[in-house]
Amino acid sequence: MTKLTDKRRKELRRTAFELHLQEYQLVAVGHVAIRSAMLDNLIDLTFQQIIRRYPDTVRAELDRLSTPKRIKAIEDDLTTVMPANKHAIHEFVSEIFSARNERNDILHRMWRSTDTPEVKVLVEVSHDAPELEKRRVTAQSMRATADRLLDLAIELGDWKMTYNNALIRRSVRAPGIPAPPVFQENAPRLSPKDRP
């Protein structure tokens, strides 16, 4: 009997965990990772802008919030400044949470093969229960998720501009002071629930 080298033993152990992903599937995973990083970065930038108005002590505490809590803080502040758009803001934030959940499954779940090489199963693994299927993905569905994450990042930028303009309009509501020019006056999306 021959002795296995450490390198060969590691190679054999890795075989049990092969994903059998094709290159186009790995590219789709990469798109999800890159687009979600863009959205998360814009969430952080928007949150940082919002908490600038708070005292340093409060700002230091708020800066420790997790990303989901930052998103809720953004929703709360947007709704406070633009109450006429509260349903549209809530719908937008719900879409962010949904897209981030899809992203989390793609990036943080265990991958399993199916009978169809194009379809992969993402599962949750725990010690006390059988694997739980969370979602099935294809390269096409992952690219759609990546596009959705990018669209939400762009829309967050639009909400940020609308928010800034609402703050400007609010600050010049004194008699005799003309309102400054507004880049984007209307909200990036409307909800039928917000209509008077």
N, C-alpha and C positions, 0 to 999 in steps of 0.2 A: 504494500500500500504506500502510495506516495503522499508526501506531506504537501498540503496546499499552502501557497504563499499568502501573506496577508492581502496582497493586492487581488489575487484570484478569489479569495474567500469573500472579499467585499463585493467583487463583481457578481458572484453567484447570489449573494444575499440581496443585491439590488434588483435582480431579475424578478423576484416576487413582487416588486413594487413598480414594475414598468407600466407606463401609462398608455403606451401604444398610440400616442398622439401624433398626428401628421403635422408637417411643418405649417400648413395653412391654419391648423387649429391652434398651434402655439402662437402664431402671429395674431390671431383673434384674441387670445388671452392677453397678449401684450397690449393690444389696442384698449382693452377694458382697463388694464392697469394704468396706462398713460392718461386716458381720458378721465378716469376717476381721480387721479392725482391732480389734474387741472381743476376739477370741481372742488375737491377738498381744499386746494390752495385758495380758490376764490372764496370759499366759505370762511376760511381763516382770515383773509384780507377784509372781507365784509364785517366779520365779527370784530376785528381789531378797530375798524373805523367806528363801529357803533359804540364800543366801550370807551373810546377816547373821551366821550362827554362825561364820564364818571370820574370821581376822585381816585387818586393813585391807590389808596387802600382797597377800594372796591374793585378797581381794575385788576389788581394783583390776584384777588380771589376769583374774579370772573375768568381770568386768563387760564385758570386750571380746569375749566370745564371741558368735558369730552366733546367730540365733534357732534354727536346727536343733540347734546344740550346747547351747543353753540347754534345749531340750526334752529332749535326752538326759540332761543333768544333772538335770533334774527327775525323769525316769524313774529314774535311778540312786538319787537320794535317797529317792524314794517307796518304791522296792524295798528299800532298806537299812532304812528305818523300819518298813515293812509287808511283810516277806518272804513272808508267807502269801498275799499278793495279787499276787505277781510276774507271773503270766501275765495277769491282768486288767489290770494296769498296762501291760504290754507291748502288749496288744491295743488299749488306749485310745490309747497313744502312736502306734501304727501307724496308727490312724484319723486322728489329728491330722496326721501326715505325708501321708497320702493326700488328705485334704481340702485341705491347704495346697498340694499339687501341683495339684489341680484349680483352686484359686484362682489359682495362678501362671499356669496356662495361660490362664485367662479374662482376667486382667489384663495379662499380659506377652507374649502371643503375637500374631502377625499374624492378622487376621481375613480370611476369604474367604467370598464368597457361594456358595450352592449353587443347584440347580434349584428347591429349595423355599425360599421367602422366610423361613420359620420356622426353618430350620436353617442354622447358620453353621459353618464349618470353622476351627479354630484350627491354625495351621501354624508350624513352626519354619523360619526362614530362615537359610541359611549361604552363605558365598561359594563353596564348592567342591562343593556338592551341590544337587540339586533340593529344592524345598520338601518338608518332611516333615510329614504330617498327624499332629497330636498328639491331637486330640479333636474331636468334633462336639457342638455345644451348641444348645439351644433355650432360650427364656425359662423354660420349666418346669424344665428340668434345672438351669439356673443358680439358680433359686429354691430348688430342692432342695439344691444345694450350699450356698447361703446359710443355709438352715435347719440343715444338718448342722454348719456352722461355729458357729452359735449354740448348738446342742445340746452340742457339744464344749466350748465356753467355759463353759457352765453346769456340765457334768460336771467340768471342771477345778476350778471353784470347790468342788464337792462333794469332790473328791479332796484339795483344799487343807484343807478342814475336817477330813476324816478324818485326814489327816497331822498337823494341829495337835493333834487329840485323842490320836493315838497318841504323840506327843511328850510330852504332858501325862501320860498314863498311865505312860509310861516313866520320867518324872522323879519320880514319887511312889511308886515301888516299894520304899520303905523301910518297915521294920516300924513299925506304929503310926501311919502317916500314911494317912488315908482318901483314896481316889481322888476327885478332883473330879467333879462332874456332867459327863456327856459329851453334847454336842449330837448328834453323828452318830457312832455307834460302828462301824457297818458300812460297808464300802466301797461306793461308788456302783454298781459292777458286779462281777459274779462271773464267774469262768472255770471251766469244768469241770476244767481242768488243775490248778487250785489246790486242789481238794478232796482231803482226806486219804484 
